[in-house]
Amino acid sequence: MSKISFKIFCIELYAEHIKKDSTDVYSMFEKSGLLELLDTDYEDLHGMSMEYLMQFFDDYLAGGQI
């Protein structure tokens, strides 16, 4: 999976997880730095389970950034 495909996958999956529009999630990811993290830490994150990614995103966006 390419990095751009992974970012889109994560945005869409998280939007479904929190019941928000994907454009809102994109903005959240961009403002928090999570969008850049998905690019820089792609190798570590793309092999994670969907459940782990959702928990990671929840924690990151709640202020528990790495």
C-alpha positions in Angstrom: 0.0 0.0 0.0 1.4 3.4 -0.9 1.7 6.1 1.7 -1.1 8.2 0.2 -3.4 5.2 0.1 -2.5 4.5 3.7 -3.4 8.0 4.7 -6.7 7.9 2.9 -7.5 4.5 4.5 -6.7 5.9 8.0 -8.8 9.0 7.5 -11.8 7.1 6.1 -11.5 4.4 8.8 -11.2 7.0 11.6 -14.1 9.0 10.3 -16.3 5.9 10.5 -14.9 5.1 14.0 -15.9 8.6 15.3 -18.9 9.1 13.1 -17.7 12.3 11.5 -17.1 13.4 7.9 -13.8 12.5 6.4 -13.0 16.1 5.6 -13.3 16.9 9.3 -11.0 14.1 10.2 -8.5 15.2 7.6 -8.5 18.7 9.2 -8.0 17.1 12.7 -5.1 15.0 11.4 -3.5 17.9 9.7 -3.8 20.3 12.6 -2.6 17.8 15.1 0.4 16.7 13.1 -1.0 13.2 12.8 -1.1 13.4 9.0 2.7 14.0 8.9 3.2 11.3 11.4 1.4 8.8 9.1 4.0 9.7 6.5 7.1 9.6 8.6 6.1 6.5 10.6 4.5 4.7 7.7 6.7 1.6 8.1 5.8 1.1 11.7 2.1 2.0 11.4 0.9 0.3 8.2 1.3 -3.2 9.7 -0.8 -2.4 12.7 -4.3 -3.8 13.2 -7.3 -1.5 12.6 -8.2 -1.7 16.3 -4.7 -0.6 17.3 -4.7 2.2 14.8 -8.1 3.5 16.1 -6.8 3.4 19.7 -3.5 5.1 18.6 -5.4 7.9 16.9 -7.8 8.4 19.8 -4.8 8.7 22.2 -2.8 10.9 19.9 -5.7 13.3 19.3 -6.6 13.4 23.0 -3.1 14.9 23.6 -1.1 11.8 24.3 1.2 12.4 21.3 4.4 10.4 21.1 
